[in-house]
């Protein structure tokens, strides 16, 4: 199963981080459905300080660009993203409109 690992920072603000975590206790149904519709089969987000790490398992049909295009025309996903961007801080490696940045895998036990 394909996997994508991405990273992003939250703003260094304890209240904002708490609020971000609160939103993720139960994400909006429309956001959850958009993930399933795009081919995401499992997703986890981890947090250390302000650094977040996302693991996203997807089906073979999944495409990051197709997901971005579908999100761009989904009103509820755009509303969610606007709220989330208020808590987030783009990384120096981000493109202008990019938030989550794909990470490079540097080790895989199965390859040893």
Buried (B, 14 or more C-beta within 10 A) or exposed (E): EEEBBBBBBBBEEEEBBEBBEEBEEEEBEEBEEBBEEBBBBEBEBEEEEBEBBBBBBBEEEBEBEEBEEBBEEBEBBEEBBEBBEEBBBBBEEBEEEBBBBBBEEEEEEEEE
